[in-house]
Amino acid sequence: MSVGLLSFIVFSPAVGAALVSMMPRGADRAARTLAVAVSVVPLLASLYAWSLFDVSVSVFQMVEQIAWVPSLGVSFYLGVDGISLLLVLLTAYLTPLVLLSSRGSISERLKGYLVSVLLLETAMLGTFLALDLILFYVFWELMLVPMFLIIGIWGGERRVFAAIKFLLFTMVGSLPMLVALIYLGLAHASANGVMSFALTDIYTLRLSYTAQAWCFLALALAFAVKVPMWPLHTWLPDAHVEAPTGGSVILAGVLLKMGTYGFVRFAMPLFPDVMPVALPWIGALAVVGIIYGALVAMVQADLKKLVAYSSVSHLGFVMLGLASLTVVGVEGAVYQMLNHGLSTGALFLLVGVIYERRHTRLIAEFGGLWKQTPRFAVCFLIVTLSSIGLPGLNGFVGEFLILLGTFRTDKLLAAFAVSGVVLGACYMLWMFRRVMFGPLDKEANRNISDMNGGELVVMVPILALIVLMGVYPAPFLRTMEPSVVRMLEQATGGRAPQVAVISPDPQEHESPEHEEEPAAVPHSGGGSDSPAEHR
């Protein structure tokens, strides 16, 4: 039995939520301080995990496995690889900033809001680290509850409608996934004589083409809803517009990545025979989403709704990179998951800043704010340029790798996707010009105040990481590359994938055939301190 660092990362926010819930009434300031302090703990623990992580191998590391329901082969099974580690870091990085940003926007039922955010963090971290199918599903469903409450209690005028729509879409998509996960456990029992839901065991299954096709469709539906891919995206604009600022940041920054992560961790590597048929469809739907999201964003009058539809377009790029099935394309997709979490999360924070002062999000109500709010304008400019992929900022790296990988496999899709980059620059710069420049002809805009110290404390760490990831992507690419290569080997049925042309450190990356890795850890229901191999 092994309980260690990953369990601490997952459950420390839940322990903090329990402590916050016991705070006396009226102690809002102390409750917020405690919540922020607690949320920093998993961030520090995640950074420590990164320092221990061996970037030269692709196996799951820091594995913890405890028998949970031994008779059914269900275990509490956690592990981390280069892909999940970066998403854990993103989650742990954004959560303290979300809690800090609530100081001006959340005043009623504050303790409940803080508890909901911390419980949501536990569910998100657990989803990224779970290596048991049933445990993954438990965390996947658990995160619906606090997000439903955040939207439904602290949201806008149509918050109940948006919260119910979010819940229904996600739950309906998740039910077929549960059936498929149960089938995979039964298939393992049929093939090996013992029931197991451990992902490292399920990776070894050799299912028939028909079984793979049905299971892929069930999982892909759940993940496509969460991304969300066109045409399953309709819940997202309502949820974003009605959610409070912190809820929108978490939704865009982390929750949408659950869908893309699901494709990387489950749908693609588990069903290699289906990939040659499925990936062209995924790529086509991704390009439709890129162009559709950009065109719809271009005609929005509401700042928040514009950013919401931009997410549909940006996540389309992520799915396009995954559909390329090349190392460089998938690395770009994972990198773009991180980029979108930072840039779009920052956009929602900035929209929240201006909304608190003007109580409107209509673009037509602004104009001439550059001189009136210079600090806000500079932050808004950097994040806008990041969102449209300006070289030197994080968005460029992800989009460049995705388009490069896609061009190698389907030049036509890459050409259509480039139009999404152009359209993205059009609607973002058009929005920025209308808000920041022009005449300062409204009295309310003349009296608007610039960003204060507390708001800058929230925004500056995001801007710093946006610049760092734009000029020095090597540590992030080096961390994910072995895991991406191994995932692609699984998704292609063992065929060696095309190695990335941009290697952060060539000396650390040899051909997969020559990579020496620890032996696979058998699933025995007990614990292990050794990494568990995929196949």
C-alpha positions in Angstrom: 0.0 0.0 0.0 1.3 3.4 -0.9 -0.2 6.7 0.0 1.9 9.7 -0.9 2.4 12.9 -2.8 -0.3 12.5 -5.4 -3.0 11.8 -2.8 -1.8 14.8 -0.9 -2.1 16.9 -4.0 -5.6 15.7 -4.7 -7.2 15.8 -1.2 -5.5 18.8 0.4 -8.1 21.2 -1.2 -10.9 19.1 0.2 -9.4 19.2 3.6 -9.2 23.0 3.2 -12.8 23.1 2.2 -13.8 21.3 5.4 -11.8 23.8 7.4 -13.4 26.8 5.6 -16.8 25.3 6.2 -16.2 25.3 10.0 -15.3 29.0 10.1 -17.8 31.1 12.1 -20.3 33.3 10.4 -19.2 36.8 9.7 -15.5 35.8 9.4 -15.5 36.2 5.6 -12.0 37.8 5.5 -10.5 35.0 7.5 -12.3 32.4 5.5 -11.0 33.8 2.2 -7.5 34.0 3.6 -7.6 30.4 4.7 -9.0 29.3 1.4 -6.3 31.0 -0.6 -3.6 29.7 1.7 -5.0 26.1 1.4 -5.1 26.4 -2.4 -1.4 27.3 -2.5 -0.6 23.9 -0.9 -1.3 21.8 -3.9 0.5 24.2 -6.1 3.7 23.9 -4.1 3.2 20.1 -3.9 2.8 20.0 -7.7 5.9 22.0 -8.2 7.7 19.5 -5.9 6.3 16.6 -7.9 7.7 18.3 -11.1 11.1 18.5 -9.5 10.9 14.7 -8.8 9.6 13.8 -12.2 11.9 11.9 -14.6 11.3 13.6 -18.0 13.3 10.9 -19.8 10.8 8.2 -19.5 7.1 7.8 -20.5 5.8 5.6 -17.8 3.4 6.7 -15.0 5.4 7.8 -12.0 4.8 8.3 -8.3 2.2 5.6 -8.5 -0.2 5.0 -5.6 -2.5 2.0 -5.6 -4.8 0.8 -2.9 -7.5 -1.9 -3.2 -10.9 -0.1 -3.0 -13.5 -2.7 -4.1 -11.3 -5.8 -4.6 -14.1 -8.1 -5.6 -14.8 -5.9 -8.6 -11.2 -5.0 -9.4 -11.7 -1.4 -8.5 -8.7 0.4 -6.9 -7.7 3.8 -5.7 -5.0 4.1 -8.3 -3.1 7.4 -9.0 -0.2 8.1 -11.2 1.3 10.9 -13.3 3.0 11.2 -16.6 4.3 14.2 -18.6 0.8 15.1 -20.0 -1.2 14.9 -16.8 1.6 16.6 -14.7 1.3 19.8 -16.8 -2.5 19.9 -16.5 -2.2 19.4 -12.7 0.2 22.3 -12.6 -2.3 24.4 -14.6 -5.1 23.6 -12.2 -3.1 24.3 -9.1 -1.8 27.5 -10.6 -5.2 29.0 -11.5 -7.1 28.1 -8.4 -5.4 30.5 -6.0 -5.8 33.3 -8.5 -9.5 32.5 -8.9 -10.0 32.7 -5.1 -8.1 35.9 -4.9 -10.2 37.4 -7.8 -13.4 36.8 -5.8 -12.6 39.6 -3.4 -14.6 42.2 -5.3 -17.1 40.1 -7.1 -18.4 37.6 -4.4 -19.8 38.9 -1.2 -22.9 36.9 -0.5 -22.6 33.3 0.7 -18.8 33.7 0.4 -18.0 30.6 2.6 -20.1 28.4 0.3 -18.4 29.8 -2.8 -14.9 29.1 -1.3 -15.9 25.6 -0.3 -17.3 24.9 -3.8 -14.1 26.1 -5.5 -11.8 24.0 -3.3 -14.0 20.9 -3.8 -13.9 21.5 -7.5 -10.2 21.6 -7.4 -10.0 18.2 -5.7 -12.3 16.8 -8.4 -10.2 18.3 -11.2 -6.9 17.1 -9.8 -8.3 13.6 -9.2 -9.6 13.4 -12.8 -6.1 14.2 -14.2 -4.3 11.7 -11.9 -6.8 8.8 -11.7 -5.5 5.6 -13.4 -8.6 3.4 -12.5 -11.5 3.7 -14.8 -14.1 3.8 -12.1 -12.1 6.2 -10.0 -11.8 8.5 -13.0 -15.5 8.4 -13.5 -16.1 9.2 -9.9 -13.9 12.3 -10.1 -15.4 13.2 -13.5 -18.9 13.3 -12.1 -17.9 14.8 -8.8 -16.7 18.0 -10.4 -20.2 18.6 -11.9 -21.7 19.3 -8.4 -19.5 22.3 -7.3 -19.5 23.8 -10.8 -23.3 23.5 -10.9 -23.5 25.3 -7.6 -21.1 28.0 -8.6 -23.1 28.8 -11.8 -26.5 28.3 -10.2 -26.0 30.3 -7.0 -23.4 33.0 -7.8 -24.2 33.4 -11.5 -26.1 36.0 -13.5 -29.9 36.5 -14.1 -30.3 33.3 -16.1 -28.0 31.3 -13.9 -30.4 28.5 -13.1 -31.1 27.8 -16.8 -27.4 27.8 -17.6 -26.5 25.6 -14.6 -29.2 23.0 -15.5 -28.1 23.0 -19.2 -24.5 22.5 -18.2 -25.5 19.6 -15.9 -27.8 17.9 -18.4 -25.4 18.1 -21.3 -22.5 16.7 -19.3 -24.4 13.9 -17.6 -26.2 12.7 -20.7 -22.8 12.5 -22.4 -21.3 10.7 -19.5 -23.8 7.9 -19.2 -22.6 6.0 -22.4 -19.1 6.5 -21.1 -19.9 4.7 -17.9 -21.4 1.8 -19.9 -18.2 1.6 -22.0 -15.9 1.7 -18.9 -17.9 -1.2 -17.3 -17.6 -3.2 -20.6 -13.9 -2.7 -20.6 -13.6 -4.1 -17.0 -15.8 -7.1 -18.0 -13.7 -7.6 -21.1 -10.5 -7.8 -19.0 -12.2 -10.4 -16.8 -13.2 -12.4 -19.8 -9.7 -12.3 -21.3 -7.6 -12.7 -18.1 -10.0 -14.4 -15.6 -9.9 -11.4 -13.2 -11.8 -8.2 -13.1 -9.8 -5.0 -13.3 -10.5 -1.4 -14.1 -6.8 -0.3 -13.8 -6.0 1.7 -16.9 -2.6 0.0 -17.3 -4.4 -3.3 -17.5 -7.0 -2.1 -19.9 -4.3 -0.8 -22.2 -3.2 -4.5 -22.7 -6.7 -5.6 -24.0 -7.1 -6.6 -27.7 -10.7 -5.9 -28.5 -12.5 -6.7 -31.7 -13.0 -3.9 -34.1 -16.8 -3.7 -33.4 -16.2 -3.5 -29.6 -13.5 -0.8 -30.1 -15.9 1.2 -32.3 -18.8 1.2 -29.9 -16.6 1.9 -26.9 -14.8 4.7 -28.8 -18.1 6.3 -29.7 -19.3 6.2 -26.1 -16.2 7.8 -24.7 -15.8 10.3 -27.6 -19.3 11.5 -27.0 -18.6 12.3 -23.3 -15.3 14.0 -24.1 -16.7 15.9 -27.1 -19.4 17.4 -25.0 -16.9 18.5 -22.4 -14.4 20.0 -25.0 -16.9 21.2 -26.4 -16.7 20.2 -30.1 -19.1 21.5 -32.7 -22.1 20.8 -32.7 -22.2 19.8 -29.0 -21.0 23.3 -27.9 -24.3 25.0 -27.2 -24.1 24.7 -23.4 -20.8 26.6 -23.2 -21.8 30.2 -24.1 -24.7 30.1 -21.6 -22.5 28.7 -18.8 -19.7 31.2 -19.4 -22.0 34.2 -19.6 -24.0 33.4 -16.5 -21.1 32.1 -14.4 -19.3 34.4 -12.0 -15.9 35.5 -13.1 -14.1 32.8 -11.1 -16.4 30.2 -12.4 -15.7 31.3 -16.0 -12.0 31.2 -15.4 -12.1 27.6 -14.0 -14.5 26.5 -16.7 -12.3 27.8 -19.5 -9.0 27.2 -17.9 -9.4 23.7 -16.6 -12.8 22.0 -17.1 -12.8 22.2 -20.9 -9.4 20.4 -20.8 -11.1 17.4 -19.3 -12.5 16.6 -22.7 -9.3 16.9 -24.6 -7.4 15.1 -21.9 -10.0 12.3 -22.1 -9.2 11.8 -25.8 -5.4 11.7 -25.0 -5.6 9.4 -22.1 -8.5 7.1 -23.0 -10.3 7.4 -26.4 -7.2 7.4 -28.6 -4.8 4.9 -27.0 -7.4 2.3 -26.1 -8.9 1.8 -29.5 -6.0 1.9 -32.1 -8.0 0.0 -34.8 -10.7 2.7 -34.9 -8.3 5.6 -35.2 -7.7 5.5 -39.0 -11.5 5.9 -39.4 -12.2 8.3 -36.5 -9.4 10.8 -36.8 -10.4 12.3 -40.2 -13.9 13.0 -38.8 -12.4 14.5 -35.6 -10.1 16.7 -37.7 -13.0 17.8 -39.9 -15.2 18.7 -37.0 -12.3 20.5 -35.3 -11.9 22.7 -38.4 -15.6 23.4 -38.5 -15.5 24.4 -34.8 -12.4 26.6 -35.4 -14.1 28.6 -38.2 -17.6 28.5 -36.7 -16.5 29.7 -33.3 -14.5 32.5 -34.9 -17.3 33.7 -37.1 -19.9 33.7 -34.3 -17.4 35.4 -31.9 -17.0 38.2 -34.5 -20.7 39.2 -34.3 -21.0 39.2 -30.5 -22.0 42.4 -28.8 -21.2 41.0 -25.3 -17.5 40.8 -24.2 -18.0 37.6 -22.2 -20.0 35.9 -25.0 -17.2 36.8 -27.5 -14.6 35.2 -25.3 -16.9 32.2 -24.8 -17.2 31.5 -28.5 -13.5 32.1 -28.9 -13.0 29.0 -26.7 -14.9 26.9 -29.2 -12.5 28.0 -31.9 -9.4 27.6 -29.7 -10.4 24.1 -28.5 -10.9 23.2 -32.1 -7.2 23.8 -32.6 -6.4 21.4 -29.8 -8.6 18.7 -31.3 -7.0 19.3 -34.7 -3.6 18.8 -33.2 -4.7 15.5 -31.7 -6.2 14.4 -35.0 -2.9 14.9 -36.7 -1.5 11.9 -34.8 2.0 13.2 -35.1 4.3 14.0 -32.2 4.7 17.6 -33.1 0.9 18.1 -33.6 -0.1 16.4 -30.3 2.6 18.3 -28.4 1.2 21.4 -29.8 -2.3 20.3 -28.7 -1.2 19.7 -25.1 0.7 23.0 -25.1 -2.4 24.7 -26.5 -4.4 23.3 -23.6 -2.1 25.1 -21.2 -2.1 28.3 -23.4 -5.9 28.4 -23.6 -6.2 28.0 -19.8 -4.0 31.0 -19.2 -5.0 33.4 -22.0 -8.8 32.8 -21.9 -8.8 32.6 -18.1 -7.0 36.0 -18.1 -9.6 37.4 -20.6 -12.4 36.4 -18.3 -10.6 38.0 -15.3 -10.2 41.2 -17.3 -13.8 41.2 -18.4 -14.8 40.8 -14.7 -12.6 43.7 -13.7 -14.3 46.1 -16.2 -17.8 44.6 -15.4 -17.4 45.4 -11.7 -16.8 49.1 -12.6 -19.4 49.6 -15.3 -21.9 46.7 -14.6 -22.2 46.1 -18.3 -20.3 43.8 -20.8 -21.6 45.4 -24.0 -18.8 46.4 -26.3 -20.7 49.5 -27.5 -20.8 50.9 -23.9 -17.0 51.3 -23.9 -14.4 53.3 -25.8 -11.4 55.4 -25.1 -10.2 53.5 -22.0 -6.6 53.4 -23.0 -5.7 56.7 -21.4 -8.3 56.3 -18.6 -7.1 52.9 -17.5 -3.5 52.4 -18.7 -2.6 49.4 -16.5 -5.8 47.6 -17.5 -5.1 48.4 -21.2 -1.6 47.0 -21.1 -2.8 43.8 -19.4 -5.7 43.5 -21.9 -3.3 44.1 -24.9 -0.8 41.3 -23.8 -3.6 38.8 -23.3 -5.3 39.7 -26.5 -2.0 39.2 -28.4 -1.5 35.9 -26.7 -4.9 34.8 -27.7 -4.3 35.5 -31.4 -0.9 33.8 -31.4 1.6 36.7 -31.6 5.2 35.3 -31.8 6.9 35.7 -28.5 3.8 34.8 -26.5 2.5 31.4 -25.6 -0.3 31.1 -28.1 2.1 31.2 -31.1 4.0 28.1 -30.0 0.9 25.9 -29.6 -0.8 27.0 -32.9 2.5 26.7 -34.8 3.1 23.1 -33.7 -0.5 22.2 -34.3 -0.5 23.6 -37.9 2.9 22.0 -38.6 1.7 18.6 -37.4 -1.6 18.9 -39.4 0.2 20.1 -42.5 2.2 16.8 -42.5 -0.9 14.7 -42.5 -3.7 16.8 -44.2 -2.7 20.0 -46.1 -6.3 20.9 -46.8 -7.4 20.8 -43.2 -4.3 22.9 -42.3 -5.2 25.4 -44.9 -8.7 25.8 -43.6 -7.4 26.0 -40.0 -5.2 28.9 -40.9 -8.3 30.9 -41.7 -9.3 30.5 -38.1 -6.1 32.2 -37.1 -6.8 35.1 -39.3 -10.4 35.4 -38.1 -9.3 35.1 -34.5 -7.0 38.1 -35.0 -9.9 40.0 -36.7 -12.5 39.7 -33.9 -10.0 40.0 -31.0 -8.3 43.2 -32.4 -11.7 44.6 -33.4 -13.0 44.1 -29.9 -9.8 45.6 -28.4 -10.0 48.7 -30.7 -13.6 49.4 -29.8 -13.1 49.0 -26.1 -9.7 50.8 -25.8 -9.6 53.5 -28.5 -12.0 56.0 -29.9 -13.7 58.9 -28.2 -14.2 58.8 -24.4 -17.8 60.0 -24.9 -19.6 58.3 -22.0 -19.6 59.9 -18.6 -19.3 56.5 -16.8 -16.1 55.8 -18.7 -14.6 59.1 -17.8 -15.0 58.2 -14.1 -13.7 54.6 -14.3 -10.8 53.6 -12.1 -7.8 51.7 -13.2 -6.8 48.2 -11.9 -5.9 48.2 -8.2 -3.1 46.4 -6.5 -5.1 43.3 -5.6 -6.2 42.9 -9.2 -2.7 43.2 -10.5 -1.6 40.6 -8.0 -4.0 38.2 -9.7 -3.1 39.2 -13.3 0.7 39.6 -13.2 1.5 35.9 -12.5 -0.6 34.9 -15.5 1.1 37.5 -17.7 4.5 36.3 -16.6 3.7 32.7 -17.5 2.2 33.8 -20.9 5.6 35.4 -21.7 7.7 32.6 -20.3 5.9 30.0 -22.3 6.2 32.1 -25.4 9.9 32.6 -25.3 11.0 29.4 -23.5 8.7 26.4 -24.2 11.5 23.8 -23.8 10.8 22.7 -20.2 7.1 22.1 -21.0 7.8 20.3 -24.3 10.6 18.2 -22.7 8.2 17.1 -19.9 5.4 15.9 -22.2 7.4 14.5 -25.2 8.1 10.9 -24.0 4.5 10.5 -22.8 3.2 11.9 -26.1 5.4 9.4 -28.1 4.1 6.5 -26.0 0.5 7.5 -26.4 0.9 7.7 -30.1 2.5 4.3 -30.2 -0.6 3.0 -28.5 -3.0 4.9 -30.7 -1.3 3.6 -33.9 -1.1 0.0 -32.7 2.6 0.0 -31.9 3.8 1.7 -35.1 6.5 4.2 -34.3 5.1 7.8 -34.6 6.9 10.6 -36.4 9.2 12.2 -33.9 9.0 15.9 -33.4 11.4 18.1 -35.4 11.6 20.5 -32.5 13.2 18.6 -29.7 14.0 20.7 -26.5 17.0 18.5 -25.7 18.0 16.0 -28.3 20.4 14.2 -25.9 17.5 13.3 -23.7 15.2 11.9 -26.5 16.1 8.7 -28.2 14.1 6.5 -30.4 11.3 4.7 -28.5 12.8 1.3 -29.6 16.0 2.1 -27.7 14.3 3.6 -24.6 15.0 1.6 -21.5 12.1 1.8 -19.1 11.1 0.1 -15.8 9.2 -3.1 -16.2 5.4 -2.9 -16.1 3.7 -3.0 -12.7 1.1 -5.8 -12.6 -2.3 -4.9 -11.3 -2.6 -6.8 -8.0 -4.9 -4.6 -6.0 -2.0 -3.6 -3.8 0.3 -0.7 -3.8 3.5 0.0 -5.6 6.1 2.7 -5.6 7.3 1.9 -9.1 6.1 3.5 -12.3 3.4 1.6 -14.2 3.9 1.2 -17.9 1.2 1.8 -20.4 1.5 -1.4 -22.4 
